[in-house]
Amino acid sequence: MKLTKKQIIIIGLVSITIIALLVFSDKKHEGNITTTVQRGAFNGIVYTSGQLQAKQSITINAPSQMSAPQIQLNDIKITSLIEEGTAVDSGDFVASLDHAAVIELQKTALEDLDKTLGELQDAKADTSINLSNLRDELLNAKVTLEEKNLVAEQSIYESPSVQRQANIDVERSQRDLEQKYRNYDLKVQQEKHKIFKANDKYRRQQEKLNNINELLDALEIHAPSSGIIIHSYDRMGSKIKVGSKVSRYSPQIAELPDLRTLTSKTFVNEVDISKVSIGQSVKVGVDAFPDKSFSGIVKSVANIGQVIPGGDAKVFEVSIQVNGSDPQLKPGMTTSNIITTHAQEDQLYIPLESLFVEAELTFVFIADGNSIVKKEIVGGSENENYIIITDGLKEGDIVLLNKPYNSETIVLERLKN
């Protein structure tokens, strides 16, 4: 059948329209990335990195004699230190402290001891001389009193005035003798106290020298039991090493951890800390052994935040108990912790990337056949990757992970109240 000119024009227009629609449809979906609304268990998760620590350990400290009040040694340098991670038996060498500093103290203490011994000997000699002089004075006063008594006895043959004078002289001599007795008793007490002070000073100086000698003998530090040596941290948060100083206020040099009970010490930022609580389960990975992971549990959460040196944001310390043990795990190893903050069954959820917000309205783009729908939704709890959808979507819906090219022209479909 031969087509008329009019029919040919109509067929041509229809063909052009169909081709345009096909091209437009392909253009409409070109470059879009989609995903499907999932249903299942939803876990709230907080990711942190931490460091393994022993829950219990035996500390190896600087000698206790450093704390003796007579020594007053504020700090002392470590001159030799066993390598961290070394296995030791009880009595094995761990560290050596600066002998020169203590030998100088010993030299000064010996000089002071000689000085205080001289002071004690001088005090005893002075006491002996002083008391001897006082005893001579007492003896002279007794002799004088006896002489006055003889004169008074002989004055009975003299005039009354002479007798009176003789009796007055006797009374005066008696009072003088009594005064000298009192002075002697007082002087004895004073001299005893002076010798006691000198002797006590000498005794304390001798104790100081003894403590210094004991400290000198204790500058070689040995392991109190068997285990793996882990170096401690100084007051500035740096690892103890040769050249570090330990003090009576911060005496810890190293520790022997109990490797059967390990914890991961980690820090959670202030944004996520409200989600973390004691008792939550944790998956603990060890960076040194990527193929291994351990279960754990949150054991403590700090109430007060702190700023890590070099940072600005506040973080909160969290302690995670690692369940089980492994001989390859060592304190100081870095851990990757996944804390499950909450678990919800049978939830609809989508990736966070498919969520969009404009003018305080939350929406997604749904691929519905050849068309795209811009639809308002209501979100719930979220973790680092996904968000729960409480209204606006159903399982199996296909949502876009990116805005379509004509997103500004698509009318938002609002939820019904």
Secondary structure, 3 states (H helix, E strand, C coil): CCCCHHHHHHHHHHHHHHHHHHHHHHHHHCCCCEEECEEEEEEEEEEEEEEEEECCEEEEECCHHHHCCCCCCCEEEEEEECCCCCEECCCCEEEEECHHHHHHHHHHHHHHHHHHHHHHHHHHHHHHHHHHHHHHHHHHHHHHHHHHHHHHHHHHHCCHHHHHHHHHHHHHHHHHHHHHHHHHHHHHHHHHHHHHHHHHHHHHHHHHHHHHHHHHHCCEEECCCCEECEECECCCCCECCCCCEEECCCCEEEEEECCCCEEEEEEEECCCHHHCCCCCEEEEEECCEEEEEEEEEEEEECCCCEECCCCCCEEEEEEEEECCCCCCCCCCCEEEEEEEEEEEEEEEEEEHHHCEEECCEEEEEEEECCEEEEEECEEEEECCCEEEEEECCCCCCEEECCCCCCHHHCCEECCCC
